[in-house]
């Protein structure tokens, strides 16, 4: 198993940007948002033209639980329990992901996707703001508008819990 000692955000972006799949939402690009250590492992959001998922990668901490690809596990995060599906990639190694928005065609643009990803990570971390590298992202103007129903923290965690 690959243990990521450095932040895997740029590796995730490269791995998924190289995939040749028809875009579900061509206004989205591959972007890792808010990746930081959470209980010693790496947690963050990956936005792609195909999906927007919460990702968990091993960092040598307590949150990671190694399970075979295709298996599901439930992880307790700050705001509730999240269902993660295990996958394996030749470049990334083992990772686990949980869908945030399905389908991504529901997102109007990259600004709305980035805003939602930042809200998700703030809610999980319990922080009032993200580190400057994420919060000061030039692609997301402060006060950027998005669909309030799509961006609602409550609706996000209801979706993660399987409630609509």
C-alpha positions as CSV (number, residue, x, y, z in Angstrom):
1,X,0.0,0.0,0.0
2,X,1.2,3.5,-0.9
3,X,1.3,5.9,2.1
4,X,1.3,9.5,0.9
5,X,3.7,11.5,3.0
6,X,3.2,14.6,0.9
7,X,-0.1,16.2,0.0
8,X,-1.6,14.1,-2.9
9,X,-3.7,16.9,-4.4
10,X,-1.5,17.5,-7.5
11,X,-1.1,13.7,-8.1
12,X,-4.9,13.3,-8.0
13,X,-5.4,16.1,-10.4
14,X,-2.8,14.6,-12.9
15,X,-4.2,11.1,-12.6
16,X,-7.7,12.1,-13.3
17,X,-7.0,14.8,-15.9
18,X,-5.2,12.1,-18.0
19,X,-8.3,9.9,-18.2
20,X,-10.0,9.9,-21.5
21,X,-13.7,9.8,-20.8
22,X,-16.5,11.9,-22.3
23,X,-17.3,14.8,-20.0
24,X,-20.6,14.8,-18.1
25,X,-20.1,18.5,-17.4
26,X,-17.6,20.2,-19.8
27,X,-17.5,23.3,-17.7
28,X,-15.6,21.5,-15.0
29,X,-11.9,20.7,-14.8
30,X,-9.9,18.3,-12.6
31,X,-9.2,20.1,-9.4
32,X,-8.3,18.9,-5.9
33,X,-9.8,21.1,-3.2
34,X,-9.0,21.3,0.5
35,X,-6.7,18.3,0.8
36,X,-5.3,18.2,4.3
37,X,-4.5,15.8,7.0
38,X,-7.5,14.5,8.9
39,X,-6.6,12.2,11.8
40,X,-3.2,11.6,10.0
41,X,-4.6,10.7,6.6
42,X,-5.5,12.8,3.5
43,X,-9.0,14.0,3.0
44,X,-10.3,16.4,0.4
45,X,-12.6,16.9,-2.6
46,X,-11.8,16.1,-6.2
47,X,-13.8,17.8,-8.9
48,X,-13.7,16.4,-12.4
49,X,-15.9,16.7,-15.5
50,X,-17.3,13.2,-14.5
51,X,-17.8,13.4,-10.8
52,X,-17.3,15.4,-7.6
53,X,-16.3,13.1,-4.7
54,X,-14.8,13.3,-1.2
55,X,-11.5,11.4,-1.3
56,X,-9.6,9.6,1.4
57,X,-6.0,8.5,0.9
58,X,-3.7,6.8,3.3
59,X,-1.2,9.1,5.1
60,X,-0.1,6.8,7.9
61,X,-2.9,8.0,10.2
62,X,-5.8,6.6,12.1
63,X,-8.7,7.3,9.6
64,X,-7.6,5.0,6.8
65,X,-8.8,1.4,6.9
66,X,-7.4,-0.9,4.1
67,X,-10.1,-2.8,2.3
68,X,-10.2,-4.5,-1.1
69,X,-11.2,-2.5,-4.2
70,X,-14.9,-2.5,-4.7
71,X,-15.7,-2.8,-1.0
72,X,-17.5,-0.2,1.0
73,X,-16.6,1.1,4.5
74,X,-18.2,3.7,6.8
75,X,-16.0,6.4,8.3
76,X,-17.0,8.7,11.1
77,X,-16.2,12.3,10.3
78,X,-16.9,15.4,12.3
79,X,-20.4,15.9,11.0
80,X,-21.5,12.2,10.6
81,X,-20.7,8.9,9.1
82,X,-19.8,8.8,5.4
83,X,-19.8,5.7,3.1
84,X,-16.6,5.3,1.1
85,X,-16.0,3.0,-1.8
86,X,-12.4,1.5,-2.1
87,X,-10.6,1.7,-5.4
88,X,-7.0,1.1,-6.6
89,X,-5.1,3.1,-9.2
90,X,-1.6,2.2,-10.6
91,X,-0.3,5.7,-10.0
92,X,-2.2,6.7,-6.8
93,X,-2.4,3.3,-5.1
94,X,-5.4,2.6,-2.9
95,X,-7.9,5.3,-2.3
96,X,-11.5,5.6,-1.1
97,X,-14.2,8.0,-2.4
98,X,-17.7,9.1,-1.6
99,X,-19.9,10.9,-4.2
100,X,-20.9,14.5,-3.3
101,X,-22.8,15.6,-6.4
102,X,-24.5,13.2,-8.8
103,X,-24.7,13.9,-11.6
104,X,-22.2,16.7,-11.9
105,X,-24.3,18.1,-14.8
106,X,-26.3,19.7,-11.9
107,X,-23.4,22.1,-11.2
108,X,-23.7,25.3,-13.3
109,X,-20.0,25.9,-13.5
110,X,-16.5,25.5,-11.9
111,X,-17.1,28.5,-9.6
112,X,-20.1,26.7,-8.0
113,X,-18.2,23.4,-7.8
114,X,-15.3,25.1,-6.0
115,X,-17.5,26.9,-3.7
116,X,-19.3,23.7,-2.7
117,X,-16.0,21.8,-2.3
118,X,-14.7,24.5,0.1
119,X,-18.0,24.4,2.1
120,X,-17.8,20.6,2.4
121,X,-14.2,20.8,3.7
122,X,-15.0,23.6,6.1
123,X,-18.0,21.6,7.5
124,X,-15.9,18.4,7.9
125,X,-13.0,20.2,9.6
126,X,-15.3,22.3,11.7
127,X,-13.1,25.3,10.7
128,X,-14.6,28.7,10.0
129,X,-12.2,29.0,7.1
130,X,-9.8,26.9,5.0
131,X,-6.0,27.4,4.9
132,X,-5.0,30.4,2.7
133,X,-3.9,28.1,-0.1
134,X,-7.5,27.0,-0.6
135,X,-9.4,30.0,0.7
136,X,-7.5,32.5,-1.4
137,X,-8.1,30.5,-4.6
138,X,-8.2,33.0,-7.4
139,X,-10.7,30.8,-9.3
140,X,-13.4,31.4,-6.6
141,X,-14.3,35.0,-6.0
142,X,-15.5,35.7,-2.5
143,X,-19.3,35.8,-2.5
144,X,-19.4,33.7,-5.7
145,X,-23.0,32.8,-6.3
146,X,-24.2,29.2,-6.7
147,X,-27.3,27.2,-6.3
148,X,-28.2,27.6,-2.6
149,X,-29.9,24.2,-2.6
150,X,-26.9,22.5,-4.1
151,X,-24.5,24.3,-1.8
152,X,-26.4,23.9,1.4
153,X,-24.4,22.2,4.1
154,X,-27.4,20.5,5.5
155,X,-28.4,19.2,2.0
156,X,-24.8,18.0,1.5
157,X,-24.7,15.9,4.7
158,X,-28.2,14.7,4.0
159,X,-27.0,13.4,0.6
160,X,-24.0,11.8,2.1
161,X,-26.2,10.0,4.6
162,X,-28.4,8.8,1.8
163,X,-31.3,11.1,2.5
164,X,-32.6,13.5,-0.2
